[in-house]
């Protein structure tokens, strides 16, 4: 997503809320969206492959 990596501590989040509530919420939501998107990009292909091989191993006669 062409974003820089941020390491947020509890104190940094508290300070950010003191400076600007809405900007902090916007940034945290963006971090959440990036995290969820990254996990989806990794887990969806792994899930499909796992289901495919699981079905193949459980029903070898249907695979042919």
Buried (B, 14 or more C-beta within 10 A) or exposed (E): EEEEEEEEEEEEEEEBBEEEEEEBEEBBEEEEEBEEEEEEEEEEEEEEEEEEEEEEEEEEEEEE
